[in-house]
Amino acid sequence: MTIDARRVVLVDDHALFRRGLSLLLQQDERITIVAEGESGEQAVSLALEHQPDVLLLDVEMAGASAESTLRQIARQAPDVAVIILTMHRDSVLRQELLRAGAAAYFTKDVASHDLIEAILAPPHPATRTAGGEEPTRPNKLLSDREMQVLRMVGQAASNKDISSRLSIAEGTVKRHTTNIYAKLGATSRIDAIRKAARLGLFT
């Protein structure tokens, strides 16, 4: 573990999945798992106790709903970035949880490198509000590279064009757009541009 490793709490009611994810993430020396839980109530208490950088939260668990859990963490531990990790591909649910304070939303078939990238550079918690209203302080919601990609997306550049202009692989461009969609809760390029503009990311 490096000194500046991201401190992560895992909350999922499937112990086997939790254990496997913990082993996977800690292969990266920039991540350390500080605690694990299996309910929404435990998510809140562990967030308060450990003040991790990131809390990975499942959706369907015993006790409080994920939305209620998110709002409690946003109020009581606002410096903790909560990333949803679930089997559900429900776009309505995703939007609700992002509005409730989630930093990002991923399904459990997400590529490990995408999840790790989100953990290492989560949206700043100040972009959220406890009431789930529109964020008012974008700060570093998107990384500098993601903003470069998003601006080119706004210019109608294809992944191939962006790859050439930034001298990065097309696969890397796709990973950046996937992360942008997750962080903004967007479903398309146009949706991403619209939501980024509403958040003032282009100013």
N, C-alpha and C positions, 0 to 999 in steps of 0.2 A: 504493500500500500504506500502510495506517495503522500506527502504531507498535504497536498491540496486535493486529495481524492474526494469525489462526490460521495456524500453520506446518504445512503438510501434505505428506506423502510419498505418492505414488501407486505401487502395485505391481500390475501386470497384465501378462500376457504378450502382449497385443494392443496393439502400438504405436499403431495408428490410434485405437483406443478411448481409450487413455491420453492421446494428444495432444488429442483432442476434449474429454475430461473436464477436462484441465488448462486449456484455453482457456475452457471454460464456467465453471469454478469461479473463475478469476481475473478474471472480469467483476465479481465481488463484491470490493470493496476490502478487505474484512475477512479475505480468504483469500489466502495466497501459497503456491505450490508450491515446495518447497525441493529436492526430489529425486524421481527416478522409478526404478523397478526392475521386473524381470520374473520373479522367482523368490522362493521362500520364504527362501532363504539371503540374497538381497539385501535382502529386507524386514527381516531381523534386523540385518544390518550397517548399513543406512541408518537404522534406528531408533536404533542405538547411536551412529552418527556424528553425526546431525543432531538427535537428541532432539526430534522434532516434537511438536506438540500432538496431531496426529491422523495415523494411517496408514491409508489406504484399501487393503484387501487383497482380491484375487481369490481364488477357491477352487482352481480347477484350473490349476496351473502346474507346470513342471518342478521336480524336487527335492523338498524336504521337504513334507509335507502341511500344509494350512492349520492343522489342530489343533496340530501340532508347532510350527509357526511362532508361533502365538499363545502357546503355553506358554513358548517361549523369550523372546519379547518381554516377557511378563508378569514373568518372572524377571529379565531383564537390563536392561530399560528400562521399569520399572513406571509411569512418568509418561506414557507414550505410550498414548493411547486408540486402539484398533484397531477400525475399522468395516469389516465385511465387505460387499463389493459384488460380487454374483455373478448369474449367470443362473439358478441353481438355486432352485426353490421347495420344496425338501425340508424339511419341518418337523423331521424327526429330525436332519438335518444342522445346521439352525439351532440347535436346542437344544444339540447337542454343542459347537458353536463358541462359543455364549454361555457355556456352562459352562467352556470352555477359556480364556476371558478376553476374548472380543469385547465391545466396548462396545455395538454394535448390528449388526443384520443387515438388509441391503436387497438386493432384486433390482435388476437393471440397468435395469428400466423404472420405477424410482422417480422421482417428480416431482422436478425439480431443487431446488425450494424446500424440500422435505422433507429432501433430502440436505444442503443447505447449512445448514439449521437444526440438523441433527444434528452437523455439523462445528463449528458455532459454539458449541454447548453440549453437548459430549459428556459421557457419564457420567464421573464422577470415577474415575480408575484405581484408587483405593483400594477400590472396590467389588469388585474382582477378586482372585483369589488365583492364584498360579502353578500350583497343583495343580488348578484348575478346580472347587474346592469352593464351597459356598454362601458368598456374600459376607457379610462381617461388619461392614463400615462403610458404610452406605448413602450418607451425606453428601448430595451433590446429584445423585443418580442421575436424578431427575426435576426439571424446573424448577418454580418456584413455581406457574406457570400450569398446568402439566401435573398437579401435585398437586391443584389446585382442580378440574380436570376429572375426575380420577380419583376424588376424594371424591364428586362428584356422580354419577358412574357407579355408585359403591357404594350410592348412594341410589336407584338404578334410574331416574335422570333420563334422558330421551331427549336426543338431540343438539339437538333444537329447544328443549327446556327449558333445557339448559345454555347454549345460545346466548343465550336471553332473559335468564337470570339473570346471565351474565357480560358481557352487552352486546357480544358478538362474533358474527361471521358463522358460520352452520352449517358452512360449508366449513372455517373455522378450527378449529372443534371437531373435525371429522373428521381434520384434519392432526395435531392434538394427540393424538387417540386412536391414530392410526397410529404416531406417535413413541413413545407409551407402550408399545404392543405390541412395537415393535422393541427398545426399551431393556430391557424386562422379559422378552422372549422369550415373550410371551403370544400365545395364539391366539383369545381371546374376552374379553369383558368380565369374565366370572366368573373366568377364568384370570388376568387382569390383577390383579383385586382379591386373589385368593388369593396370588399371588406377591408383590405389594406388601406384604401383611400379613406374609408369611413373612420379608421383608427388613426389617420394622420401620419401613416408611415412614410409617405412620400414627401413630407414637408421637411 
